[in-house]
Amino acid sequence: MGPHLATPYGAAAKIWNGTINYVICFLIIYKIDNGRDSRDVALYWSGATVTGQFVLFVGALTGSFSGSLQPSVWINLVFLVLPLVVIFKFLIKPRIDVKVEM
């Protein structure tokens, strides 16, 4: 574990990712399994994950521990790219709960 995760922000990020995002992932699976539209929940999860990763990268690269970062920190890029793919997928996909009348 990197020293930047021992900071107050790092602790809050670990708690958020370990509880809230975990529950949101189960909610997405539940909605998909029951044939409901999971667009709103998936976009919320993606936005929260991208925002958290962006703040983590900026804080880790410019903070007081930037000199002691290991190359393994860059594995977090996966957690930045995957939610961006989900965002673009759901933004392109038409909503099924909104009917367009001609």
For each residue, the residues with C-beta under 8 A, 3 or more apart:
1: 5 6
2: 5 10 60 65 68 69 70 72 73
3: 6 7 65 68
4: 7 10 56 59 60 63 65 69
5: 1 2 10 11 13 14
6: 1 3 10 11
7: 3 4 10 11 59 63 65
8: 11 12
9: 12 13 55 56 59
10: 2 4 5 6 7 13 14 56
11: 5 6 7 8 14 15
12: 8 9 15 16
13: 5 9 10 16 17 52 55 56
14: 5 10 11 17 18
15: 11 12 18 19
16: 12 13 19 20 21 48 52
17: 13 14 20 21 22 52
18: 14 15 21 22
19: 15 16 22 23
20: 16 17 23 24 48
21: 16 17 18 24 25 45 48 49
22: 17 18 19 25 26
23: 19 20 26 27
24: 20 21 27 28 41 44 45 48
25: 21 22 28 29 45
26: 22 23 29 30
27: 23 24 30 31 38 41
28: 24 25 31 32 38 41 42 45
29: 25 26 32 33
30: 26 27 33 34
31: 27 28 34 36 37 38 41
32: 28 29 35 36 38
33: 29 30
34: 30 31
35: 32
36: 31 32
37: 31 40 95 96 97
38: 27 28 31 32 41 42
39: 42 43 90 93 95
40: 37 43 44
41: 24 27 28 31 38 44 45
42: 28 38 39 45 46 86 90
43: 39 40 46 47 86 87 90 91
44: 24 40 41 47 48
45: 21 24 25 28 41 42 48 49 83 86
46: 42 43 49 50 83 84 86 87 90
47: 43 44 50 51 83 87
48: 16 20 21 24 44 45 51 52
49: 21 45 46 52 53 79 80 83
50: 46 47 53 54 80 83 84 87
51: 47 48 54 55
52: 13 16 17 48 49 55 56
53: 49 50 56 57 76 79 80 83
54: 50 51 57 58 80
55: 9 13 51 52 58 59
56: 4 9 10 13 52 53 59 60 76
57: 53 54 60 61 76 80
58: 54 55 61 62
59: 4 7 9 55 56 62 63
60: 2 4 56 57 63 65 66 69 73
61: 57 58 66 69
62: 58 59 66
63: 4 7 59 60 66
64:
65: 2 3 4 7 60 68 69
66: 60 61 62 63 69
67:
68: 2 3 65
69: 2 4 60 61 65 66 73
70: 2 73
71: 74
72: 2 75
73: 2 60 69 70 76
74: 71 77
75: 72 78
76: 53 56 57 73 79 80
77: 74 80 81
78: 75 81 82
79: 49 53 76 82 83
80: 49 50 53 54 57 76 77 83 84
81: 77 78 84 85
82: 78 79 85 86
83: 45 46 47 49 50 53 79 80 86 87
84: 46 50 80 81 87 88
85: 81 82 88 89
86: 42 43 45 46 82 83 89 90
87: 43 46 47 50 83 84 90 91
88: 84 85 91 92
89: 85 86 92 93
90: 39 42 43 46 86 87 93
91: 43 87 88
92: 88 89
93: 39 89 90
94:
95: 37 39 98
96: 37
97: 37
98: 95
99:
100:
101:
102:
